[in-house]
Amino acid sequence: MIVDGASPEAIAQAARLLAAGELVAFPTETVYGLGADAGSDEAVAKIFAAKGRPSDHPLIVHVPDASAVDRFASDVPPFAQELMRVFWPGPLTLILPRREGVAAAAAGGQASIGLRCPAHPVAHALLVACAGASPPVSGLAGPSANKFGRVSPTTAEHVHAEFGDPLLVLDGGPCRVGIESTIVDCTRGVPVLLRPGVLTREQVEAACGQRLRLPADLEDNTPRASGTLESHYAPRARVRLMDARSLQTALDLLGPDAKGIAIYSRVIVQTRSPQVIRRRMPDDAQETARQLFAVLRDFDSQGVGLIWVETPPDEPSWEGVRDRLQRASAG
């Protein structure tokens, strides 16, 4: 059931459900999350069951502000504190050492935990209401509100299409960022980028005063994190990344017989088939991120079997979009 997330009554209803161990979908600036009390292993188990997600694949825990971090993390390095100061609330998740005995299921059994403070008024209102609920809920485990491995939802309608009426969905409008948060591992003494997002490496490095490493730069003891599987964010249709010339060549070869194909590209390609669906990709990386998942879902809804996407530019601002498209095409 979709309800108005701006309604205080809806927020109160959602907080009561979450305090009772139920699931609620809520908006963030990145994508919609499927929320449960992060401190209740039983409630968190309902997320894994609803999504069809392996229980050892960790979830991100959403908190109302930086003061709530100590409830879940046993240590916050100075560079992580700086990242929180600069980017929270916002699209940044930090992997921190987990406090023993807390949120084990949400962490997928790991000794670390991913924490984020979302920058969406509905999410913030919900987190504050949960903290004051009876019993209090200090943080919400909140992976994307979709079946595991599929395209993340960026509207309330996307969530409803995945789970139907039994799930309460707080409607906060379309997500303004559109792809999931940047994830930085803070458990190894230096910041390590586990998943890119709309925040560039340069922005993260400037904020924390250290060079951002990659997992390949260090020993292979990287903690598992959300959305880092090789195949992820995939629509039902097969996604293929192609440069502009290859796109046009393929369409020319198929000629008027091309069908069941959707094109998402910055260049305007020509086709002799009226059955090919074309959608122009914005020249701006942030605008492309904002609409990317909605475009993939729309193509799926039109029944295409193939989605051909022009490979994004090899530039820092496009890293998050490239990451999502590479994972979407890996399946």
N, C-alpha and C positions, 0 to 999 in steps of 0.2 A: 504494500500500500504506500503510495507516494503522498507525503504531507508537506506543508509549507515549512521549510526550515527556519524561516524568520519568525515563526509563531512561538511565543514563550510556552504556550501549552504543549506544542509538539516537542519542544526541547525537553520539557519536564517529563512528558510521556516516554521519550527515548531514554532519558536518564534512569527512569524507574525500570524499564525493561533491561537495560544493561546491568543495573545493580542486582536484578533478579537472575542474572546469568544468561540472558537472551542476546540475540544478535540484532544490530541496527546498522543500516548503511548511512553514511554521512559524507558530505562533500569536503574536499580540501582544495587548495589552489592547484594541485597537481592532477589527481584523479579522485574518483569516489572510493571510499574505503568501506570494508565490511568489518564493523567494529564489535569487539567483545571485551569484557573486563580482563585486562592483561594479567591481573593478579590471581585469576581463577583458571586453573588448568582445565576444569570441566567446561567452562564457557569457551575457552580457546579451542578446545577439541571440536566444538560445534563449527568453528570457522573452517578447520581442516576438512570436516565432513561435508560442509556445504559447498566448498570449492573443489573438492576432490584433490586436495593438495597433500603431498607427503608430510607426515607429522615432524620429520626431521628438517624441514625447510623453514628457516626462521621467519618470523613476522616482525614488522616494524611497530614499535609502541609509540603512540602519540601522547604527548604530555601538554598541559596548558601553558607551561612556561619553564624557564631554566631551573627554577627552584625545585621542581618536581624530579629532576634528574637523579638526585641523591637517593630517591626511593628505589631506583632500579640499578644504578651504577655504583660500583665500589670505588672507582677512581676516575677522575676527569683531568687529563693532562692539561697543562697551561695552553697548548696550542688548540685543544678542543674547546676550552673555555673561550678563546678568542673567536673561534668559528661560530659558537653559539651567540656571542655578543654581536657579531656582525650580521649573521644570516638568519637568526631566529627572531620572530617566527618567519618561516620560509621553507623553500624546497631543498632542504639539506638534512640528511640522516647521518648520525654519527654512531659508529660501532664502538662501544665502550665495554670495559670489564663488568660483568654482571654481578650484582650483589648476591651472595650465596642464599639459596632458599627462596628467591624471588623470581617469578615469571619464567619458570623453567620451560613450560610448554610453549610459551610465546617465543622463546629463544631457540626453539628446536633442540633443546638439551645442551646447548653450547654454554661455555663459560663467559660468553660475550652477549651483548644485547644491542639492538638497533633502536635509537631514540630520535624522535623528531617533534618539533613544535610547529604545527601547521598554521599558515597565514590565511585562514578563511574565517569570516565572522561566525558562520554556523558551527564549524568545527570547534572554534574557541568557546562559544557559548555552551556547546554540548560538554566539552571537557570540564568547564567550570561547574556546570550543573552536576556532572558525575562526581566531582570531588566533594560536593555537598550532599550527595545522595545517602540513603541509608540502606545497606552499608555503603560507605564511600568507595568510589572507584577512582584510583589515583592515576590511571593511564589506560588507554584503549589500544589493544592490539588491532591493527587495521590494515591488512593487505588490500589490494585492489578488489573491488566488489564484482568479481567475475569468476567464471570457472577457471581452474588452474591452467596456466599456459596460454590463455586466449587473450583477445584484445581488451585492454583496460577500459573501464567506463568513464566518460567525461560528462555525462548528464544523468539525471535521475531516471529518465526513460531507459537508458542503457542498462541500468541496474535492474529495473523492473523486468526488462526483457530476459535477463539472466535467471532471476529467482522468483518472479511472480508476486502475487498479492500477500502471501504469508509474511514476507519481510517488510518491516517498516523502513522506508527510505526518506530521509530528510532532504528535501529539494533545495539546493542552494544555487541553482542555475548552472550553466556550462562552466567547466573548470577553466580558469584563465591561463594556466601554464600548460596543461594538457599531456605532459609526460611525467613519469614518476621522478622522485627526488634524486639528486646526487647523493651517493653514499660514500662516506670517507671512513676508513678503518682507523681508529685511534688507539688500538690496543698494542702497537708494536714500537712505540717510542717516536715514530715519525708518521705523518699523514699518508695514507695509502688510498688511492682512488679505486673503489670496487665497482661503481656504476656511475657513468656520466649522466648529467641532466642539463638543465638550462644554465646552471652556474658553470662558468668556464674554469679550466685549470688555473688560468692566470688570476681570476677573482679569488679562488680558494687560497692560492699561494700568497697573494697579497694580504689576505686577511690573517692568515696564521703565521706568516713570516718564515715559512719553510717550503722547500721544494716538495711537490706532490709526487709521491712514488706510485708505481704500478705493482701489482702482485708479482709480476715476472722479475722485478728488480730485487726481490727479497726471497728468503727461503720459503718453500711452499707450505706455509702453515696459515694460509689465509682463512679467516672464519667464513662460514657460509653466510650469504646475504640474500635478501629478496631480489628477484628479478635478474639474477646473474647466470641463469642457465643458458646454454648455447642456443637452445630453441625456446622462444618465449614470445609473448605479445602477438600471437599468430591468429589471423582470421581463418575462416574455413577455406577460402580460396588460397591457391598457391601463390606466394609472393616471390617475385624475381627482380633483383636490382640490375639495372642496365644503364650504360651511358646513353646520351642523347642520340648519337649516331646509330647505335645498335637498336634502339627503340624504333627509329624510322625505318631502318633496313628490314627489321622483322615485320613491320606493318606492310611495307612494300611487297615483301615476299608472299604474304598471305593474301594481299589484295582484297577484293570484295568478299572473299570467303571467311574473313576474320570474324569470329564471334566468341562470346563468353569471355571477353577480355576487357579489363578496365585499365586505363592509363593514368598515372599520377606523375606529372612532370613539369619542370619549369619551362622547358621549350614547348612550343606549340607543334605537335606532331600532326601529320596529315594521314588520313586513312580513306580508303574507298569503300569501307564497310560502314553502313549506318548502325550496325550492332555493337560497335566498339564504343565504350563509355570513356569519355575523356574528362579529366579534372585537372586544372592547373595548380601546381604546387607554388606557393608564394616564394618570392625571392628572399624573404626575411626568415631566418632560422626560428625565431621565437614564434612567429605567426604559424609557421609550418608545424612546430611542436604543438601549438594550441589545437590545431584542427586534425592532426595526424590520425589519432585513433578513431575519431568520428568519421573520417573519410574511409578508413578501412572497414568500419562497421557498415557504412552506407553501401560500399561496393558489395559486401557480403549479402546485404539485404536485397540487392538487385540480381543475385543468383549467378554472378560470374564465377568462372572456374580458375581464372588467372588474373593476377594483379601485377602489372609491370610498372615499376617505379624507377624514375630517373635517380641514379646514385647521387646523394647530396654532396655538396662541395667538401673537399678535404680541408676544412677550416675549423678553428677552435669552437666557434659559435654553433656549428652544426654537429658537434660530437655526440650530443644526446640523441638527436634525431637519427644519425647514422647507426648508433648502437641499437635503437629500437627496431629499425628496419632490417639490420643484419640478423638480429635474433628472430624477427618475424619471418625472414626468408630461410632460416636454417632448418625449419621443419619440412 
